[in-house]
Amino acid sequence: MKAINKDILKLAIPSILANITVPIVGMVDIAVAGHLDTQAAVMIGGIAIGTMLFDLLYWNFGFLRVGTGGLTAQAFGKGDRKECATIFARAIGISLACALVLIAIQWIFVKAAFLVVDCTSEVRALASQYFFIRIWAAPATLSLMAFKGWFIGMQDSVSPMITDLTVNGMNVLMSFVLALGIKAVGYEGMGFPGIAAGTVAAQYSGLLVAVLLAVFKYRRNTFSTLSLSDLKGVFKGSETRRFFVMNTDLFVRSLCFIAIYIGFTVISARYGDLLLAVSSIMMKLLMIFSYFTDGFAYAGEAMTGKYIGAKDAVMLRQTVKWTFVWSMGIALIFIGIYHFAGVPLLRMMTSDVTVVEASREYLPWLLLMPVIGCAAFTWDGIYIGATASKAIRNSMLWAVVGFTAVWFIGIACLNWLSPGIGLDSATAGSLPASGSDVSGATDYGRIAMHILMAAYFAHLLARTIYLSAKYRKVVHI
């Protein structure tokens, strides 16, 4: 068992180290925006909305990482280096094609997005400016998704860690330099556009590093197996059809994620600024947990694919078992952290006493989420390694059903009970940002937020139950 645990940790730890640098980039971008002008709130709003647009856009292309990783891991397990190289070429080709489409439709996307996203004209102008600069990083961003999936499939989590650290480190450096300038050399900086330009520079820096790592590590034993005539046939044959079928399923999965994310945010916003802030903090705290469990999900993905490709049923079962042991260990650690350090964590997230006090009411949900969330995330990795895309797609469809059902049934029951317990649902959405109102409207919003947290829990539970039930039928040699 020592060998398999060593392999799991070898894959998981670099991924975790890379993941925990991600929040730093967002914090730095906001900090830079906040120091650019007296209109700091507008600048920060422009960054927030612009970043959200890219989150919604790029989530749709998560299949470039996920689909590439599972297929590569299985080819690696078979010892078929030529197929590994073919999958790489196919993934990069699709990434670049998708990026060109995004660049071509950028104006249409922004206009459509702002039909839904409500913000002031000043914030909209800055968010649009940010988007139209950063969109030129699309070829690098989408290619990096494919690179990351391919590296993980090749049982290599160090290369994507180096790439991610390069991107995140360069993002911090270039955002500072291009936005704020270097006064010592007389460079005044670009101001707000420099933040977006810094991200573009960082993405292409990461792509350059990824290319160098791939060439250095895999030129002789992998890429050399692919001839020019082989490259011409990269998009032909049954494996290409399998790639596109799998990625279609994963695209549907991404849409389901987006639907739940948007639903959670939009519903939170209906109950005022205070509860919107509370819900955002709860999600940020859960994100910290996911950065750690994702590392083990990646390990499960890589090793599951490898042993399916190698047709080693014994090691496949051991991989699933020990990946879950490590993931559940992380879940228990975070339950302890949320229990004993929940309030200090809230105070780290905000200095607003009102927000901290309002958030304390929802801390018990953080004690429930890790075990179920850990199972859902880990199963995702295992199923991705098994290239069981239909099961992953179906689990997310059931997750949307679970989220929607719990929310609508819960809010219907609350509306039915409201008159009897003195709550006013008609004014629930007008909760003041200060949260000082203790009227029925505030109580209604507080209860509605509990229902929303229950709906989010239900979506994780639905995924876990479905994937657990399908495991023996789907994940096999």
PLY file of the C-alpha trace (Angstrom):
ply
format ascii 1.0
element vertex 477
property float x
property float y
property float z
element edge 476
property int vertex1
property int vertex2
end_header
0.00 0.00 0.00
2.95 2.32 0.55
3.72 2.46 -3.17
0.21 3.45 -4.22
-0.01 6.10 -1.50
3.31 7.49 -2.68
1.96 7.68 -6.24
-1.23 9.40 -5.07
0.66 12.01 -3.05
3.18 12.51 -5.87
0.29 13.54 -8.12
-1.88 15.34 -5.54
0.58 17.58 -3.69
1.84 19.59 -6.72
-1.77 20.16 -7.80
-2.70 21.40 -4.33
0.30 23.75 -4.23
-0.70 25.21 -7.59
-4.37 25.53 -6.58
-3.74 27.52 -3.42
-2.01 30.29 -5.41
-5.17 30.93 -7.45
-6.97 33.20 -4.91
-3.87 35.37 -4.60
-4.21 36.51 -8.22
-7.78 37.70 -7.73
-6.83 39.49 -4.52
-3.91 41.28 -6.22
-6.02 42.37 -9.20
-8.58 43.88 -6.82
-5.84 45.51 -4.74
-4.27 47.07 -7.86
-7.67 48.32 -9.06
-8.32 49.77 -5.62
-5.16 51.89 -5.79
-5.57 53.28 -9.29
-8.03 56.09 -8.77
-10.35 57.80 -6.35
-13.15 55.79 -8.00
-11.85 52.58 -6.41
-15.30 51.00 -6.02
-16.01 51.41 -9.74
-12.58 50.00 -10.66
-13.07 46.99 -8.38
-16.56 46.49 -9.79
-15.15 46.51 -13.32
-12.63 43.81 -12.37
-15.28 41.74 -10.59
-17.75 41.81 -13.49
-15.04 41.34 -16.12
-13.61 38.35 -14.26
-17.08 36.86 -13.85
-17.65 37.08 -17.62
-14.48 35.08 -18.23
-15.40 32.55 -15.55
-18.73 31.94 -17.26
-17.06 31.81 -20.67
-14.16 29.51 -19.85
-16.16 27.10 -17.69
-17.82 25.99 -20.92
-14.43 24.79 -22.16
-13.50 22.76 -19.10
-13.84 19.68 -21.30
-10.50 20.59 -22.89
-8.76 19.67 -19.63
-11.11 16.96 -18.41
-11.54 15.05 -21.67
-7.87 15.25 -22.56
-6.77 13.97 -19.14
-8.86 10.79 -19.10
-8.06 9.74 -22.65
-4.34 10.43 -22.21
-4.19 8.48 -18.94
-5.70 5.41 -20.60
-3.31 5.63 -23.56
-0.43 6.02 -21.10
-1.57 2.91 -19.22
-1.59 0.94 -22.47
1.94 2.11 -23.18
0.75 3.67 -26.44
2.90 6.80 -26.64
1.82 7.48 -30.21
-1.81 7.72 -29.08
-0.72 10.04 -26.25
0.90 12.34 -28.82
-2.16 12.14 -31.08
-4.49 13.12 -28.23
-2.21 16.06 -27.44
-2.21 17.32 -31.04
-5.98 16.94 -31.28
-6.60 18.78 -28.00
-4.33 21.69 -28.92
-5.92 21.96 -32.37
-9.42 22.10 -30.88
-8.28 24.62 -28.24
-6.92 27.02 -30.85
-10.02 26.66 -33.03
-12.30 27.40 -30.07
-10.15 30.41 -29.12
-10.45 31.89 -32.61
-14.24 31.52 -32.42
-14.30 33.33 -29.06
-12.22 36.19 -30.44
-14.54 36.42 -33.45
-17.73 36.62 -31.35
-16.38 38.78 -28.52
-18.67 41.75 -29.26
-21.75 39.54 -29.50
-20.90 37.80 -26.22
-20.43 41.06 -24.30
-23.69 42.56 -25.58
-25.57 39.36 -24.71
-23.94 39.15 -21.27
-24.96 42.67 -20.29
-28.57 41.90 -21.13
-28.42 39.63 -18.07
-25.75 41.24 -15.88
-27.06 44.35 -14.14
-24.52 47.03 -13.15
-23.92 50.76 -13.46
-22.83 52.24 -16.79
-19.41 53.11 -15.33
-18.77 49.53 -14.18
-20.08 48.19 -17.49
-17.65 50.38 -19.45
-14.66 49.23 -17.39
-15.73 45.57 -17.47
-16.09 45.76 -21.25
-12.66 47.36 -21.59
-11.17 44.62 -19.41
-12.91 41.90 -21.46
-11.86 43.23 -24.88
-8.21 43.26 -23.82
-8.10 39.96 -21.94
-9.99 38.02 -24.65
-6.77 38.06 -26.71
-5.34 35.61 -24.19
-7.95 33.02 -25.24
-5.55 30.96 -27.43
-3.13 30.67 -24.50
-5.82 30.09 -21.87
-7.61 27.31 -23.75
-4.34 25.69 -24.83
-3.20 25.66 -21.20
-6.36 23.75 -20.29
-5.41 21.08 -22.82
-1.79 21.06 -21.63
-2.88 20.59 -18.01
-5.17 17.68 -18.84
-2.49 16.06 -20.98
0.24 16.43 -18.36
-2.01 14.90 -15.68
-2.90 12.03 -18.02
0.85 11.44 -18.46
1.05 11.02 -14.63
2.88 14.34 -14.42
1.48 16.90 -12.00
4.77 18.77 -11.56
4.65 20.30 -15.06
1.16 21.80 -14.63
2.21 23.04 -11.18
5.19 24.87 -12.72
2.95 26.24 -15.46
0.27 27.41 -13.01
2.82 29.02 -10.72
4.32 30.80 -13.72
0.92 32.11 -14.82
-0.10 33.20 -11.33
3.27 34.71 -10.48
3.51 36.59 -13.77
-0.08 37.75 -13.38
0.74 39.38 -10.06
3.97 40.93 -11.36
2.67 42.15 -14.72
-0.57 43.54 -13.28
1.44 45.67 -10.86
3.95 46.81 -13.47
1.59 47.45 -16.39
-1.15 49.07 -14.31
0.81 51.05 -11.71
4.05 51.53 -13.64
7.63 51.75 -12.40
8.21 55.29 -11.22
11.97 54.76 -10.82
12.40 54.38 -14.59
9.78 56.94 -15.52
7.11 54.44 -16.63
3.71 55.69 -15.49
1.77 52.53 -16.28
-1.39 51.92 -18.33
-3.83 52.31 -15.47
-6.89 50.06 -15.45
-6.18 48.42 -18.87
-2.83 47.28 -17.48
-4.57 44.77 -15.21
-6.09 42.98 -18.20
-2.86 43.32 -20.20
-0.98 41.76 -17.29
-3.26 38.73 -17.44
-2.69 38.39 -21.19
1.09 38.53 -20.70
0.87 35.98 -17.88
-1.17 33.50 -19.94
1.27 33.57 -22.85
4.20 33.25 -20.41
2.54 30.15 -18.99
1.96 28.76 -22.47
5.63 29.26 -23.34
6.67 27.39 -20.19
4.19 24.58 -20.93
5.57 24.18 -24.46
9.16 24.09 -23.19
8.29 21.52 -20.51
6.43 19.32 -23.00
9.27 19.44 -25.51
11.95 18.85 -22.87
10.17 15.92 -21.20
8.32 14.22 -24.03
10.02 15.04 -27.33
12.00 11.81 -27.59
9.70 9.21 -26.03
6.31 10.57 -27.13
6.25 13.29 -29.79
8.88 11.54 -31.90
6.39 8.69 -32.49
4.14 11.03 -34.50
5.03 11.70 -38.14
3.81 14.54 -40.35
1.42 12.17 -42.13
0.02 11.12 -38.72
-0.69 14.77 -37.91
-2.82 15.06 -41.04
-5.07 12.30 -39.72
-5.38 13.62 -36.16
-9.05 14.56 -36.67
-10.06 11.33 -38.41
-11.10 7.90 -37.12
-13.04 6.36 -34.24
-10.85 7.90 -31.52
-11.68 11.38 -32.80
-15.40 10.57 -32.69
-14.93 9.24 -29.16
-13.14 12.47 -28.21
-15.98 14.66 -29.50
-18.75 12.49 -27.99
-17.02 12.59 -24.62
-16.46 16.32 -24.80
-20.11 16.92 -25.72
-21.12 15.16 -22.50
-18.59 17.19 -20.54
-19.83 20.41 -22.14
-23.33 19.62 -20.83
-21.74 19.01 -17.42
-20.14 22.47 -17.57
-23.47 24.08 -18.45
-25.02 22.42 -15.40
-22.25 23.81 -13.18
-22.85 27.27 -14.59
-26.62 26.98 -14.07
-26.15 26.13 -10.39
-23.52 28.86 -9.91
-25.68 31.53 -11.53
-28.76 30.30 -9.70
-26.99 30.45 -6.34
-25.69 33.98 -6.98
-28.91 35.39 -8.45
-31.05 33.96 -5.65
-28.66 35.32 -3.01
-28.83 38.79 -4.57
-32.64 38.82 -4.23
-32.35 39.01 -0.45
-30.16 42.07 -0.18
-26.51 43.04 -0.05
-25.90 41.53 3.39
-27.04 38.02 2.53
-25.34 38.26 -0.86
-22.09 38.97 1.00
-22.79 36.07 3.38
-23.39 33.62 0.52
-20.23 34.81 -1.24
-18.14 34.23 1.89
-19.63 30.75 2.38
-18.72 29.84 -1.18
-15.19 31.24 -0.80
-14.64 29.09 2.31
-15.88 26.02 0.44
-13.57 26.89 -2.45
-10.57 26.70 -0.11
-11.61 23.14 0.74
-12.04 22.25 -2.93
-8.49 23.39 -3.75
-7.21 20.52 -1.58
-9.68 17.82 -2.63
-9.16 18.66 -6.31
-5.54 17.58 -5.91
-6.64 14.08 -4.94
-9.33 14.09 -7.63
-6.59 14.77 -10.20
-4.54 11.91 -8.74
-7.55 9.60 -8.93
-8.16 10.68 -12.52
-4.60 10.02 -13.65
-4.21 6.67 -11.89
-7.68 5.37 -12.75
-7.06 6.04 -16.43
-3.60 4.47 -16.24
-4.81 1.22 -14.67
-7.83 0.93 -16.95
-5.47 1.34 -19.90
-3.12 -1.26 -18.40
-6.11 -3.56 -17.66
-5.00 -3.92 -14.04
-8.23 -4.43 -12.07
-6.49 -4.94 -8.72
-4.59 -1.65 -8.86
-7.69 0.12 -10.17
-9.67 -0.88 -7.05
-6.76 0.05 -4.80
-6.53 3.45 -6.51
-10.20 4.16 -5.87
-9.95 2.97 -2.26
-6.88 4.95 -1.28
-7.85 8.08 -3.18
-11.03 8.14 -1.12
-9.10 7.52 2.11
-6.89 10.55 1.47
-9.80 12.72 0.30
-11.91 11.85 3.32
-8.95 12.67 5.53
-8.88 16.15 3.98
-12.64 16.44 4.54
-12.30 15.60 8.24
-9.46 18.10 8.64
-11.61 20.85 7.13
-14.58 19.94 9.31
-12.26 20.53 12.25
-11.00 23.81 10.77
-14.53 25.08 10.11
-15.64 24.03 13.62
-12.76 25.46 15.64
-11.66 28.34 13.39
-14.89 29.24 11.59
-15.34 32.64 13.19
-11.66 33.69 12.82
-11.89 32.69 9.15
-14.95 34.91 8.77
-13.06 37.80 10.35
-10.21 37.23 7.90
-12.68 37.46 5.02
-14.26 40.73 6.16
-13.85 43.40 8.83
-17.58 44.21 8.73
-18.97 43.04 12.08
-22.51 42.84 10.67
-21.44 40.47 7.90
-19.46 38.31 10.34
-22.41 38.00 12.72
-24.81 37.21 9.89
-22.42 34.59 8.49
-22.05 32.75 11.82
-25.59 31.46 11.48
-24.58 29.46 8.39
-21.33 27.95 9.68
-23.05 24.60 10.49
-23.53 24.12 6.74
-19.75 24.14 6.36
-19.59 21.16 8.72
-21.95 19.19 6.47
-20.46 20.04 3.08
-16.91 18.58 3.20
-17.72 14.85 3.38
-20.39 14.97 0.67
-18.41 17.47 -1.41
-15.25 15.41 -1.08
-17.07 12.30 -2.33
-18.57 14.18 -5.30
-15.22 15.73 -6.32
-13.30 12.45 -5.93
-15.86 10.46 -7.91
-15.60 13.09 -10.66
-11.86 12.48 -10.93
-12.26 8.70 -11.00
-15.01 8.79 -13.62
-13.00 11.23 -15.74
-10.06 8.82 -15.66
-12.45 6.06 -16.75
-13.72 8.37 -19.55
-17.25 7.63 -18.27
-18.56 10.95 -19.60
-22.23 9.93 -19.82
-22.35 9.07 -16.13
-20.65 12.38 -15.25
-23.13 14.26 -17.43
-26.12 12.46 -15.92
-24.90 13.04 -12.37
-24.83 16.79 -13.04
-28.28 16.74 -14.62
-29.57 15.07 -11.44
-27.63 17.65 -9.42
-29.51 20.46 -11.18
-32.78 18.64 -10.50
-31.84 18.26 -6.82
-30.80 21.90 -6.44
-33.93 23.19 -8.19
-36.33 20.86 -6.37
-35.02 21.66 -2.89
-35.07 25.40 -3.58
-38.57 25.60 -5.04
-40.14 23.16 -2.58
-38.40 24.86 0.33
-39.37 28.39 -0.71
-42.95 27.27 -1.42
-43.20 25.86 2.10
-41.71 29.07 3.52
-44.24 31.20 1.62
-47.07 28.98 2.83
-45.90 29.21 6.46
-44.94 32.91 6.37
-48.35 34.40 7.26
-48.68 32.11 10.24
-45.27 32.96 11.71
-45.30 36.67 10.90
-42.93 36.78 7.94
-43.47 39.15 5.02
-42.33 37.47 1.80
-43.40 40.45 -0.30
-40.58 42.63 1.03
-38.01 39.88 1.46
-35.92 41.15 -1.42
-35.53 44.61 0.10
-33.21 43.62 2.92
-30.98 46.62 3.62
-27.25 46.26 3.04
-26.50 47.13 6.65
-28.50 44.14 7.87
-29.71 46.22 10.82
-33.35 45.55 10.00
-34.72 42.81 12.27
-38.21 42.88 10.78
-40.00 39.95 9.16
-38.27 40.72 5.85
-34.85 40.03 7.39
-36.05 36.82 9.02
-37.57 35.66 5.74
-34.30 36.29 3.91
-32.30 34.47 6.60
-34.52 31.40 6.33
-34.45 31.57 2.53
-30.65 31.54 2.69
-30.78 28.32 4.72
-32.98 26.82 2.00
-30.45 27.94 -0.61
-27.61 26.30 1.33
-29.73 23.14 1.56
-30.23 23.25 -2.21
-26.47 23.50 -2.74
-25.96 20.56 -0.37
-28.61 18.62 -2.31
-26.74 19.10 -5.57
-23.58 17.63 -4.02
-25.58 14.78 -2.50
-27.25 13.96 -5.83
-23.88 13.74 -7.55
-22.45 11.53 -4.82
-25.40 9.14 -4.71
-25.61 8.76 -8.49
-21.88 8.19 -9.03
-21.64 5.83 -6.05
-24.52 3.75 -7.40
-23.01 3.53 -10.89
-19.43 2.82 -9.82
-19.21 -0.97 -10.23
-21.16 -0.92 -13.47
-19.20 1.91 -15.11
-15.65 1.99 -13.68
-14.15 -1.34 -14.67
-11.62 -2.96 -16.97
0 1
1 2
2 3
3 4
4 5
5 6
6 7
7 8
8 9
9 10
10 11
11 12
12 13
13 14
14 15
15 16
16 17
17 18
18 19
19 20
20 21
21 22
22 23
23 24
24 25
25 26
26 27
27 28
28 29
29 30
30 31
31 32
32 33
33 34
34 35
35 36
36 37
37 38
38 39
39 40
40 41
41 42
42 43
43 44
44 45
45 46
46 47
47 48
48 49
49 50
50 51
51 52
52 53
53 54
54 55
55 56
56 57
57 58
58 59
59 60
60 61
61 62
62 63
63 64
64 65
65 66
66 67
67 68
68 69
69 70
70 71
71 72
72 73
73 74
74 75
75 76
76 77
77 78
78 79
79 80
80 81
81 82
82 83
83 84
84 85
85 86
86 87
87 88
88 89
89 90
90 91
91 92
92 93
93 94
94 95
95 96
96 97
97 98
98 99
99 100
100 101
101 102
102 103
103 104
104 105
105 106
106 107
107 108
108 109
109 110
110 111
111 112
112 113
113 114
114 115
115 116
116 117
117 118
118 119
119 120
120 121
121 122
122 123
123 124
124 125
125 126
126 127
127 128
128 129
129 130
130 131
131 132
132 133
133 134
134 135
135 136
136 137
137 138
138 139
139 140
140 141
141 142
142 143
143 144
144 145
145 146
146 147
147 148
148 149
149 150
150 151
151 152
152 153
153 154
154 155
155 156
156 157
157 158
158 159
159 160
160 161
161 162
162 163
163 164
164 165
165 166
166 167
167 168
168 169
169 170
170 171
171 172
172 173
173 174
174 175
175 176
176 177
177 178
178 179
179 180
180 181
181 182
182 183
183 184
184 185
185 186
186 187
187 188
188 189
189 190
190 191
191 192
192 193
193 194
194 195
195 196
196 197
197 198
198 199
199 200
200 201
201 202
202 203
203 204
204 205
205 206
206 207
207 208
208 209
209 210
210 211
211 212
212 213
213 214
214 215
215 216
216 217
217 218
218 219
219 220
220 221
221 222
222 223
223 224
224 225
225 226
226 227
227 228
228 229
229 230
230 231
231 232
232 233
233 234
234 235
235 236
236 237
237 238
238 239
239 240
240 241
241 242
242 243
243 244
244 245
245 246
246 247
247 248
248 249
249 250
250 251
251 252
252 253
253 254
254 255
255 256
256 257
257 258
258 259
259 260
260 261
261 262
262 263
263 264
264 265
265 266
266 267
267 268
268 269
269 270
270 271
271 272
272 273
273 274
274 275
275 276
276 277
277 278
278 279
279 280
280 281
281 282
282 283
283 284
284 285
285 286
286 287
287 288
288 289
289 290
290 291
291 292
292 293
293 294
294 295
295 296
296 297
297 298
298 299
299 300
300 301
301 302
302 303
303 304
304 305
305 306
306 307
307 308
308 309
309 310
310 311
311 312
312 313
313 314
314 315
315 316
316 317
317 318
318 319
319 320
320 321
321 322
322 323
323 324
324 325
325 326
326 327
327 328
328 329
329 330
330 331
331 332
332 333
333 334
334 335
335 336
336 337
337 338
338 339
339 340
340 341
341 342
342 343
343 344
344 345
345 346
346 347
347 348
348 349
349 350
350 351
351 352
352 353
353 354
354 355
355 356
356 357
357 358
358 359
359 360
360 361
361 362
362 363
363 364
364 365
365 366
366 367
367 368
368 369
369 370
370 371
371 372
372 373
373 374
374 375
375 376
376 377
377 378
378 379
379 380
380 381
381 382
382 383
383 384
384 385
385 386
386 387
387 388
388 389
389 390
390 391
391 392
392 393
393 394
394 395
395 396
396 397
397 398
398 399
399 400
400 401
401 402
402 403
403 404
404 405
405 406
406 407
407 408
408 409
409 410
410 411
411 412
412 413
413 414
414 415
415 416
416 417
417 418
418 419
419 420
420 421
421 422
422 423
423 424
424 425
425 426
426 427
427 428
428 429
429 430
430 431
431 432
432 433
433 434
434 435
435 436
436 437
437 438
438 439
439 440
440 441
441 442
442 443
443 444
444 445
445 446
446 447
447 448
448 449
449 450
450 451
451 452
452 453
453 454
454 455
455 456
456 457
457 458
458 459
459 460
460 461
461 462
462 463
463 464
464 465
465 466
466 467
467 468
468 469
469 470
470 471
471 472
472 473
473 474
474 475
475 476
